[in-house]
Amino acid sequence: MDGDLAQKVLRYRWGIFWIMAVAYVFVYFHRLCPAVVALDLQKSLNVSGGAVGLLASAYFYPYALMQFPAGLLSDSLGPRKTVTLFLIVAGIGSILLGLAPGISSAVAARVLVGLGVSMVFIPAMKIFSQWFRVSEFAFMAALLNAMGGAGALIAATPLAWMTGSVGWRASFEIIGAGTLLIAVAVWMFVRNRPRDMGWPSLAEIDHTGPGKAAKPQEIPLWEGARRVVGEKFFWPVAVWFFFMMCVFFGFAGMWAGPYFMHTYGMTRADAGAVLNMTAVGMIFGSPFMSYLSDRVFFSRKVVLMLFSGVLTALMLLLNLFPQGLPISALYGFMFLLAVSGSAIVVIGFTTTKELFPVEIAGTSVGAVNLFPFLGGAVSQPLLGRILDAYPKTAAGGYSPEGYQAMLLVLLGAAATALVCTFFMKETFPLPRRIRTAS
């Protein structure tokens, strides 16, 4: 095979990765931005905490419901068309959110945003399964999740600065325009597989050739779906995702900002600075998870158990000291929360993918990705209603008792996720495990 052509394939795939990574930055920005602007939204739209929680969670309902279709579309229609179309929907939704006159129209716009960005992660995983090797998949998923951390970073202090300068409405309109530009880039440059460019597959580049490479399985669409939901080891991972994201999306993605402002007396900018550690934890923690799994423990299950235990310990600490942690300790707390509650998901997705043939990678990862967003959709308004159930303080903030009740629920969710890891199957590739350990 021509060496220059092989190098062209290996270079071009990184261009595809970075376009999809920037798209994922916008996904995470839209996901976590309510944590910083929650009180602005509550004041501007004149609604309760439960209503703001509903507005934030309106992203998660369509996102969750579309994860299974996202896998099916990735395996049938193709990632490029799917991502382009739905990013356009997300961009329009963000602009409409900035223009929303009331809570009903804001919720509808937020639904459009959630619907639009729901078709980025799963198609990206499908694309990576075609442009990168099996041994590279966990690392690529980790890099993508790290870029999500960049989106979380933008959704913290930079968003606080932007809303302070131009207001929350103009901020969402600007982000909507940026989302539309990324949709254009995906259509122009991203391709589903090297073959779409007339280039050789990775099997041919690695000199296995069409005659030596394993023949792809022909798995009908609905047969693939049946295989996924019928796999008993799929369900511990799915339930684990649900409860892990109840903690991360419910706290870091929504109520951590108000909690810091009401309990510790922080300003919005100060709370945003602490929330920045969520992004830092994702950026550095995601590759670290891949490294631990691939190079240290040679295991998916051990890493999942270990960091689910860390998350449970963090929630226990917050329950024991709901108001007494030093401000400096909160930075470390949010960093570890992001590592154990968000960065760890790259191992969860890799575990799911490794349970099934690569031909149904989109379907399997899409099916499991339904559950974390159901967790977010349930936890955000639920925690808001818990806070609303307690009398507010004289200054109009939520009471310490309300936050203590909220933290107890989060501890229960973290502990349940930890229990799920004991029922998971080890999926780390056995030949690699033996070869690396020897």
C-alpha positions as CSV (number, residue, x, y, z in Angstrom):
1,M,0.0,0.0,0.0
2,D,1.1,3.5,-0.8
3,G,2.7,5.0,2.4
4,D,1.6,8.6,1.6
5,L,-2.0,7.5,1.2
6,A,-1.9,5.7,4.6
7,Q,-0.4,8.8,6.2
8,K,-3.1,10.9,4.7
9,V,-5.8,8.7,6.3
10,L,-4.1,8.8,9.7
11,R,-3.7,12.6,9.5
12,Y,-7.2,13.4,8.3
13,R,-8.9,11.4,11.1
14,W,-7.5,13.9,13.6
15,G,-9.2,16.7,11.7
16,I,-12.4,14.8,12.0
17,F,-11.8,14.3,15.7
18,W,-11.3,18.0,16.4
19,I,-14.4,19.0,14.6
20,M,-16.4,16.5,16.6
21,A,-14.6,17.5,19.7
22,V,-15.6,21.2,19.2
23,A,-19.2,20.1,18.6
24,Y,-19.0,18.2,21.9
25,V,-17.8,21.4,23.7
26,F,-21.1,23.0,22.8
27,V,-23.0,19.9,24.0
28,Y,-21.5,20.2,27.4
29,F,-21.9,23.9,27.5
30,H,-25.6,23.6,26.9
31,R,-25.8,20.8,29.5
32,L,-24.2,22.6,32.4
33,C,-24.8,26.3,31.8
34,P,-27.9,26.4,34.1
35,A,-25.7,26.0,37.2
36,V,-24.3,29.5,36.6
37,V,-27.4,31.3,35.3
38,A,-30.0,29.5,37.4
39,L,-30.7,32.5,39.7
40,D,-30.7,34.9,36.7
41,L,-33.3,32.7,34.9
42,Q,-35.4,32.5,38.1
43,K,-35.4,36.3,38.5
44,S,-35.9,37.1,34.8
45,L,-38.7,34.6,34.2
46,N,-40.2,35.1,37.7
47,V,-40.5,31.4,38.6
48,S,-39.7,29.0,41.4
49,G,-36.7,26.8,41.9
50,G,-38.7,23.8,40.8
51,A,-39.6,25.6,37.6
52,V,-36.0,26.5,36.9
53,G,-35.1,22.9,37.6
54,L,-37.7,21.8,35.1
55,L,-36.2,24.3,32.6
56,A,-32.7,22.9,33.1
57,S,-34.0,19.3,32.9
58,A,-35.9,20.0,29.7
59,Y,-32.5,19.4,28.0
60,F,-32.3,15.9,29.4
61,Y,-35.7,14.5,28.5
62,P,-35.3,14.7,24.7
63,Y,-31.5,13.9,25.0
64,A,-32.3,10.8,26.9
65,L,-35.2,9.7,24.7
66,M,-33.0,10.2,21.5
67,Q,-30.1,8.1,22.6
68,F,-31.4,4.8,21.4
69,P,-32.5,6.4,18.1
70,A,-29.1,8.0,17.9
71,G,-27.5,4.6,17.9
72,L,-29.8,3.3,15.2
73,L,-29.4,6.4,13.0
74,S,-25.6,6.2,13.4
75,D,-25.6,2.6,12.3
76,S,-28.1,3.2,9.4
77,L,-28.3,6.8,8.1
78,G,-24.7,7.6,9.1
79,P,-23.1,10.0,11.6
80,R,-22.3,12.9,9.3
81,K,-25.9,13.5,8.2
82,T,-27.3,12.9,11.6
83,V,-24.9,15.3,13.4
84,T,-25.3,18.1,10.8
85,L,-29.1,18.1,10.9
86,F,-29.5,18.0,14.7
87,L,-26.8,20.6,15.4
88,I,-28.9,23.0,13.3
89,V,-31.8,22.2,15.5
90,A,-29.7,22.9,18.6
91,G,-28.5,26.2,17.3
92,I,-32.0,27.4,16.6
93,G,-33.1,26.2,20.0
94,S,-30.4,28.2,21.8
95,I,-31.3,31.3,19.9
96,L,-34.9,30.9,20.7
97,L,-34.0,30.4,24.4
98,G,-32.3,33.8,24.4
99,L,-35.5,35.3,22.9
100,A,-38.0,33.4,25.2
101,P,-40.5,35.8,26.8
102,G,-41.6,33.3,29.5
103,I,-41.0,30.0,31.1
104,S,-43.2,28.0,28.6
105,S,-41.3,29.2,25.6
106,A,-38.0,28.9,27.4
107,V,-38.7,25.2,28.2
108,A,-39.7,24.6,24.6
109,A,-36.5,26.1,23.4
110,R,-34.5,24.1,25.9
111,V,-36.2,21.0,24.5
112,L,-35.0,21.9,21.0
113,V,-31.4,22.3,22.4
114,G,-31.5,18.9,24.1
115,L,-33.0,17.3,21.0
116,G,-30.3,18.8,18.8
117,V,-27.2,18.1,20.8
118,S,-28.4,14.5,21.5
119,M,-27.0,13.5,18.2
120,V,-23.4,14.3,18.7
121,F,-21.8,11.8,21.2
122,I,-23.1,8.6,19.8
123,P,-22.3,9.4,16.2
124,A,-18.9,10.5,17.3
125,M,-18.3,7.1,18.9
126,K,-19.4,5.5,15.7
127,I,-17.0,7.6,13.7
128,F,-14.1,6.8,16.0
129,S,-14.9,3.1,15.7
130,Q,-14.3,3.5,12.0
131,W,-11.3,5.9,11.9
132,F,-9.4,4.6,15.0
133,R,-8.2,1.2,16.1
134,V,-9.9,-0.9,18.8
135,S,-6.9,-0.4,21.1
136,E,-7.3,3.4,20.6
137,F,-11.0,3.6,21.4
138,A,-10.9,4.2,25.1
139,F,-8.3,6.9,24.7
140,M,-10.3,8.6,22.0
141,A,-13.5,8.5,24.1
142,A,-11.4,10.0,27.0
143,L,-10.2,12.8,24.8
144,L,-13.7,13.6,23.6
145,N,-14.9,13.6,27.2
146,A,-12.0,16.0,28.1
147,M,-13.3,18.3,25.4
148,G,-16.6,18.1,27.2
149,G,-14.7,19.4,30.1
150,A,-13.8,22.5,28.0
151,G,-17.5,23.0,27.5
152,A,-18.1,22.7,31.2
153,L,-15.3,25.3,31.7
154,I,-17.0,27.7,29.3
155,A,-20.3,27.1,31.1
156,A,-18.7,28.3,34.4
157,T,-16.7,31.5,34.9
158,P,-16.6,32.6,31.2
159,L,-20.4,32.3,31.1
160,A,-20.7,34.2,34.3
161,W,-18.5,37.0,32.8
162,M,-20.5,36.9,29.5
163,T,-23.9,37.1,31.2
164,G,-22.5,40.0,33.4
165,S,-21.5,41.8,30.2
166,V,-24.3,41.2,27.7
167,G,-26.9,39.3,29.7
168,W,-28.0,35.7,29.6
169,R,-30.3,36.2,26.6
170,A,-27.6,37.5,24.3
171,S,-25.2,34.9,25.6
172,F,-27.5,32.1,24.5
173,E,-28.0,33.7,21.1
174,I,-24.2,33.9,20.6
175,I,-23.8,30.3,21.5
176,G,-26.6,29.3,19.2
177,A,-24.8,31.0,16.3
178,G,-21.6,29.2,17.1
179,T,-23.5,25.9,17.2
180,L,-24.8,26.6,13.6
181,L,-21.2,27.2,12.4
182,I,-20.1,23.8,13.8
183,A,-22.9,22.1,11.9
184,V,-21.6,23.6,8.7
185,A,-18.0,22.3,9.5
186,V,-19.3,18.8,10.2
187,W,-21.1,18.7,6.8
188,M,-18.1,20.0,4.9
189,F,-15.3,18.0,6.5
190,V,-16.5,15.0,8.5
191,R,-16.9,11.6,6.8
192,N,-18.3,8.4,8.2
193,R,-15.4,6.2,7.3
194,P,-12.1,6.3,5.2
195,R,-13.9,4.5,2.4
196,D,-16.1,7.6,1.9
197,M,-13.0,9.5,0.9
198,G,-11.9,6.6,-1.4
199,W,-9.2,5.7,1.1
200,P,-8.2,2.3,2.6
201,S,-9.6,1.1,5.8
202,L,-7.5,0.8,9.0
203,A,-7.4,-3.0,8.4
204,E,-5.7,-2.4,5.1
205,I,-3.4,0.2,6.5
206,D,-2.3,-2.2,9.2
207,H,-1.5,-4.7,6.5
208,T,-4.2,-7.2,7.4
209,G,-5.8,-6.5,4.1
210,P,-9.4,-7.3,2.9
211,G,-8.5,-10.9,2.6
212,K,-7.1,-11.2,6.1
213,A,-9.3,-8.9,8.0
214,A,-12.3,-10.5,9.8
215,K,-15.4,-10.2,7.6
216,P,-17.9,-7.7,9.1
217,Q,-21.0,-9.3,10.6
218,E,-24.3,-8.6,9.0
219,I,-26.5,-7.6,11.9
220,P,-29.9,-6.3,11.0
221,L,-30.9,-3.1,12.8
222,W,-33.5,-4.4,15.1
223,E,-31.6,-7.6,15.7
224,G,-28.8,-5.5,17.0
225,A,-31.2,-3.6,19.3
226,R,-32.6,-6.9,20.6
227,R,-29.1,-8.2,21.3
228,V,-28.3,-5.1,23.3
229,V,-31.3,-5.1,25.6
230,G,-31.2,-8.9,25.9
231,E,-27.6,-8.9,27.3
232,K,-27.8,-9.3,31.1
233,F,-24.5,-7.5,31.7
234,F,-25.8,-4.4,29.9
235,W,-28.2,-3.6,32.7
236,P,-25.7,-3.1,35.6
237,V,-23.9,-0.6,33.5
238,A,-27.1,1.1,32.5
239,V,-28.4,1.5,36.1
240,W,-24.9,2.6,37.2
241,F,-25.0,5.4,34.6
242,F,-28.5,6.5,35.8
243,F,-27.5,6.9,39.5
244,M,-24.0,8.3,38.7
245,M,-25.5,11.1,36.6
246,C,-28.2,11.7,39.2
247,V,-25.3,12.9,41.3
248,F,-23.3,14.7,38.7
249,F,-26.0,16.4,36.7
250,G,-28.2,17.0,39.7
251,F,-25.4,18.7,41.7
252,A,-22.6,19.9,39.5
253,G,-25.0,20.5,36.5
254,M,-27.6,22.5,38.4
255,W,-27.8,23.0,42.2
256,A,-24.1,23.3,43.1
257,G,-24.1,27.0,42.1
258,P,-27.0,28.0,44.3
259,Y,-25.7,25.7,47.1
260,F,-22.4,27.6,47.2
261,M,-24.0,31.0,47.0
262,H,-26.6,30.3,49.7
263,T,-24.6,28.1,52.0
264,Y,-21.2,29.7,51.7
265,G,-22.2,33.2,50.8
266,M,-20.3,33.2,47.5
267,T,-21.0,35.6,44.7
268,R,-22.0,34.2,41.3
269,A,-18.4,34.7,40.0
270,D,-16.9,33.0,43.1
271,A,-19.3,30.0,42.7
272,G,-18.4,29.9,39.0
273,A,-14.7,29.7,39.9
274,V,-15.4,26.7,42.1
275,L,-17.5,25.1,39.4
276,N,-14.6,25.5,37.0
277,M,-12.9,22.6,38.8
278,T,-15.6,20.4,37.4
279,A,-14.2,21.2,33.9
280,V,-10.6,20.7,35.1
281,G,-11.5,17.4,36.6
282,M,-13.1,16.2,33.3
283,I,-10.2,17.5,31.2
284,F,-7.5,15.8,33.2
285,G,-9.5,13.0,34.6
286,S,-10.8,11.5,31.3
287,P,-7.3,10.6,29.9
288,F,-6.3,9.5,33.4
289,M,-9.2,7.0,33.5
290,S,-8.1,5.6,30.1
291,Y,-4.5,5.3,31.4
292,L,-5.5,3.5,34.6
293,S,-7.8,1.1,32.8
294,D,-5.4,0.3,29.9
295,R,-2.0,0.6,31.5
296,V,-2.2,0.2,35.3
297,F,-5.1,-2.1,36.2
298,F,-5.7,-3.7,32.8
299,S,-9.3,-3.7,33.8
300,R,-12.5,-1.8,33.2
301,K,-14.4,-3.1,36.3
302,V,-11.8,-2.3,38.9
303,V,-11.6,1.3,37.7
304,L,-15.4,1.6,37.8
305,M,-15.6,0.2,41.3
306,L,-12.8,2.3,42.6
307,F,-14.1,5.7,41.4
308,S,-17.7,4.9,42.2
309,G,-16.4,4.4,45.8
310,V,-14.6,7.7,45.6
311,L,-17.9,9.5,44.6
312,T,-19.8,7.8,47.4
313,A,-17.1,9.0,49.9
314,L,-17.3,12.5,48.5
315,M,-21.1,12.6,49.0
316,L,-20.7,11.2,52.5
317,L,-18.2,14.0,53.3
318,L,-20.6,16.7,52.1
319,N,-23.4,15.2,54.2
320,L,-21.2,15.2,57.3
321,F,-20.0,18.8,56.7
322,P,-22.7,20.5,54.6
323,Q,-21.5,24.0,55.6
324,G,-18.2,23.5,57.3
325,L,-15.7,22.7,54.5
326,P,-13.0,25.4,53.9
327,I,-13.5,27.3,50.6
328,S,-10.2,25.9,49.4
329,A,-11.4,22.4,50.0
330,L,-14.4,23.0,47.8
331,Y,-12.1,23.4,44.8
332,G,-10.6,20.0,45.5
333,F,-14.0,18.5,46.1
334,M,-15.4,19.6,42.8
335,F,-12.3,18.4,41.0
336,L,-12.6,14.9,42.5
337,L,-16.4,15.0,41.9
338,A,-15.7,15.6,38.2
339,V,-13.1,12.8,38.0
340,S,-15.3,10.2,39.8
341,G,-18.7,11.4,38.6
342,S,-18.0,12.4,35.0
343,A,-14.6,11.5,33.7
344,I,-15.2,7.9,34.7
345,V,-18.0,7.6,32.1
346,V,-15.5,7.0,29.4
347,I,-14.8,3.6,31.0
348,G,-18.5,2.9,31.2
349,F,-19.0,3.6,27.5
350,T,-15.9,1.5,26.6
351,T,-17.3,-1.4,28.7
352,T,-20.6,-1.2,26.9
353,K,-19.0,-1.1,23.5
354,E,-16.8,-4.1,24.4
355,L,-19.9,-6.2,25.3
356,F,-21.0,-6.2,21.7
357,P,-19.6,-6.5,18.1
358,V,-18.3,-3.3,16.5
359,E,-21.1,-3.4,13.9
360,I,-23.6,-2.4,16.6
361,A,-21.3,0.0,18.4
362,G,-23.7,2.9,17.8
363,T,-26.7,0.9,18.9
364,S,-25.1,-0.4,22.1
365,V,-23.6,2.9,23.2
366,G,-26.7,4.8,22.3
367,A,-28.9,2.5,24.3
368,V,-26.8,2.9,27.5
369,N,-26.5,6.6,27.0
370,L,-30.2,6.9,27.5
371,F,-29.7,6.2,31.2
372,P,-27.4,9.0,32.3
373,F,-29.7,11.6,30.9
374,L,-32.7,10.0,32.4
375,G,-30.8,10.5,35.6
376,G,-30.3,14.2,34.9
377,A,-33.9,14.6,33.8
378,V,-35.1,13.0,37.1
379,S,-32.7,14.5,39.6
380,Q,-32.6,18.2,38.6
381,P,-36.4,19.0,39.1
382,L,-36.6,16.5,42.0
383,L,-33.8,18.2,43.9
384,G,-35.4,21.6,43.1
385,R,-38.7,20.4,44.6
386,I,-36.9,19.1,47.7
387,L,-35.4,22.6,48.2
388,D,-38.8,24.2,47.6
389,A,-40.3,22.0,50.3
390,Y,-38.4,23.8,53.1
391,P,-39.0,27.4,54.1
392,K,-36.6,29.9,52.6
393,T,-34.2,32.1,54.6
394,A,-34.9,35.7,55.4
395,A,-32.6,36.7,52.4
396,G,-34.7,34.6,50.1
397,G,-32.3,31.7,49.7
398,Y,-32.9,28.0,50.1
399,S,-32.5,26.8,53.7
400,P,-29.7,24.7,55.1
401,E,-32.2,22.0,56.0
402,G,-33.3,21.9,52.3
403,Y,-29.8,21.5,51.1
404,Q,-29.1,18.8,53.7
405,A,-32.1,16.8,52.5
406,M,-30.8,17.2,48.9
407,L,-27.4,16.0,49.9
408,L,-28.8,12.9,51.5
409,V,-30.6,12.0,48.3
410,L,-27.3,12.4,46.4
411,L,-25.5,10.1,48.8
412,G,-28.1,7.4,48.3
413,A,-27.7,7.7,44.5
414,A,-23.9,7.5,44.7
415,A,-24.1,4.4,47.0
416,T,-26.5,2.7,44.6
417,A,-24.1,3.3,41.7
418,L,-21.3,1.7,43.7
419,V,-23.4,-1.4,44.3
420,C,-24.0,-1.7,40.6
421,T,-20.3,-2.1,39.8
422,F,-20.1,-5.4,41.7
423,F,-22.5,-6.9,39.1
424,M,-20.6,-5.7,36.0
425,K,-18.7,-8.0,33.6
426,E,-15.0,-7.4,33.0
427,T,-14.6,-6.5,29.3
428,F,-10.9,-5.6,29.1
429,P,-9.7,-7.5,26.0
430,L,-8.2,-10.8,27.3
431,P,-5.4,-11.1,24.7
432,R,-4.2,-7.6,25.5
433,R,-4.6,-8.3,29.2
434,I,-2.4,-11.4,29.1
435,R,0.2,-9.9,26.7
436,T,0.5,-6.7,28.7
437,A,0.7,-8.4,32.1
438,S,3.3,-10.9,30.9
